[in-house]
């Protein structure tokens, strides 16, 4: 426990030092701070909601970038880069929580016991789905029409939210699932493939789909969110490579400040999740995604 705490503390200190080192080495750091410093607040808010719900940070960043007039490619690429910061911080925080459960809360530890299995199923499938779409550049360009992107984002988000709200009133039994069945193995792989493909297009997708599925299958809600965050972290890191090498569309000044805020938000999100009851957490998740979906519709 102590070594885990010390390693986490050392990692945070290293990240802070690296960020300040990059900031100081910039040609006009204080000018950038004035122009883009407010994006740090966006990063904090986006990462808190992303890591507290399992929904990727794109549910916050994409509508905002749309209002700023970013191109579709720049919006997606920048969203990926920011999420690499926030979702990674959240993933490390949730994984540390998982490791602590064995010594703190044995009942909840049992409910989280399938975490490694779920990750081994979903992460490879998500990366394959992501890369299949990204490497098919022609189809990705067709999907990158602004109206198509915003309509897809809005419909996808609203559909997910309605599915979660339904699950709140449909699943009455409060006992949680602790085992994977044959249907879960097949479903998680399929959802990972589809979710990874959607993430390549919208910068969100796989985390939301996995969280909804696990919630409907009556797994622990915080466990479902943690899985979604960890899978999303791996997916955005795999996805940002395409935008670094092929599109070069990442807007780095925004990432510098929003990414720093996202790291803070990713660490704080766990406290928000553990404050809510499972039912209220589901409703919070659903309402938030529904609102963002409505605001993203191109009319």
PyMOL commands that set and color helices and strands:
alter all, ss='L'
color gray80, all
select helices_A, chain A and resi 2-25+29-36+39-53+58-68+72-104+106-111+115-135+137-143+146-170+182-202+206-216+221-247+252-275+278-296
alter helices_A, ss='H'
color red, helices_A
deselect
rebuild
show_as cartoon
